[in-house]
Structure formats: structure tokens, C-alpha cells
């Protein structure tokens, strides 16, 4: 099975484990890829669902790792690949001067990405009428696996340790939306400045579009190298149904913000998350991707994965065939436009662990080279 197809299938179906002792614990609750575990396939580290109920029915099964840390991956009992699990990062064993474990401040995503939610609360989260139905930002906070506000000093301390001890190469900073004005840009400016004061680490910041485009230059000047503003869904009806509060910032508002942000950060350094499987058609997603690519925005399309404790916990995500039919043409579109993951300075698109999109980009490059 080609690597791109195997990754798509793993991320769609999830993975059952013979042993939980694989070196690094799965992420449960919180923002970002949650209920997932990092898995290395053919030298590429991806995030694969392991904790959700659907993963328990997965045809994929990983045998107990051997002495070298490698595991036999089986599909329906047939060996299909050798995989590995990244080891627990060394910085997890450290704590701040005031006694907070580093892993409660930032976590390793993929293989070499440091990720943090600088503010673990959101003005939209507490009410069903405004909350995004897929979001679990409050779950890890409620269960004591993180702290609400990570200070710039804490972030700088942890980032420096992650670089020195574990070779982290870039960082993702997201945030719950704290207000209806800057929508998190101010707290991200403080956080980025704190990190860059401690270590020279490329940073992607993620927030909703701020009310004033002047915030984009402020973010850049504070040390942010790339920016993510996430649509999640692309059609108004799906956005209103799935994220009623966030949908008040309309698609047109996002498109204007994307254009303003690209003017500051440059082509390919602004990106957006799009979750396939929430109800948007492939045609609608690809049409939006074409518009985004024309603006110089990288559309990072990932499969929706249900998270326990959320209203969409029982919503089925797209299967591997559905993702392949979407990502194959998108990969070709990105290669044709010269807007690919390899050129992003920092962030989710550069990491690529939550989607097989970069594998389809690679396949498209190889076909283009042959032709």
C-alpha cells in the first residue's frame, strides 16, 4: 500500500495497541490533535486516533514494540508495515521554578513540534449555543492536565528546554478566543515575545481574525513567523450548525483577513485548517481551497476525528477513500501553484502530522517531474 494511502487509512480508522507501553502517552482532551498518539510510518511521524471508541474497532493493530522500539502493524491480521513510536521527550521530566511540570505548559506534537494553548479557556466554549461542537479545549483543564494561562516566561523556559533536550524545530501557539476584538492576537504577541527572548525558534500563532488588521504586523514584530486562522468548515450552513458562535465571523471576513495577513507574513506563511467530514462537499472544499491558494493561503485539510465528551463524539469521520479523493486533487493544486508544506516556516501545515496531505503533494511532485 502506498504511504499516502496507508496514512489516510490509519488516520481515518485509528489504531488498536497490544501494549500501552510505547514510550509516549496519548493526548487526551484539550485543543489540537487530541485522543491521538504519535506514530512513525516510513520515517514520517503522524498523529493517529487511539483513544476514541471508533479506534477500538479499527482493522489496524500494532504489536508490542521490540527492543529497538519498532512494532509490527497489521491490518485485519495481515502485516502491512513496520512502525515506531517516538519516545517520551526529555523536557517532560522538567518543571518550572514555580513547580509547574513542563508538559502542562507545552507538549510535543508529531516528531519535532512544540505546541501549546496559551489560554485554555474561550468565550464561546461555555454555552452550547456558541461553542464549537468538536472542541474539547476545557476538558484537559478540568482534569488538571494543563494550566489555564501560560505566561510568556513559562513558555520561553519550556521552549528553550525543548530545543536543547529534544531538538524541537518549530512551535505552534494557539489560544481560546478571549474577546470579540483582537480575538487572541494580543496574548499571542506577549507569548511569542517571551519565547523569542529565550530561544530562536520559528513560531506559528493561531487565532480568529482580529478586528483590526494592524494586529498582523504586531504579531510579526513580536516574533511570529507564520499565522493560522482556521475556517474549519467552508460553507455558511455547515459553519452555523457546527460552530454557531465562530460562524458570526463569516467566510468573507476570513478572506479579507487572509489577504491582509499574507501582505504581512508572505505567500504560504498564512494557513487555515479545514475539517473534512463535517458536512461540506468535496466540491465546496476544493473550490474554497482554490480561492485560498489564489490568495497565497495554505489550506491544511485534515480528516475530522470525533473527540469524547463533545457533542460530535459519535459523529463519524471520513473514511480513507473519501480523504484520498479529496487530498489527491488538492495535492496537485498546491504543487501546481508552488504552495507546499515544505516552504512553511512553522506550524501545522509544516508538521503535517494530522493529515496525509503532504504525502499527496509529494506524489504530485513525482508525477510532475516524470511528465
Order of alpha helices (4+ residues) and beta strands (2+ residues): alpha-beta-beta-beta-beta-beta-beta-beta-beta-alpha-alpha-beta-alpha-beta-alpha-beta-alpha-alpha-beta-alpha-beta-alpha-alpha-alpha
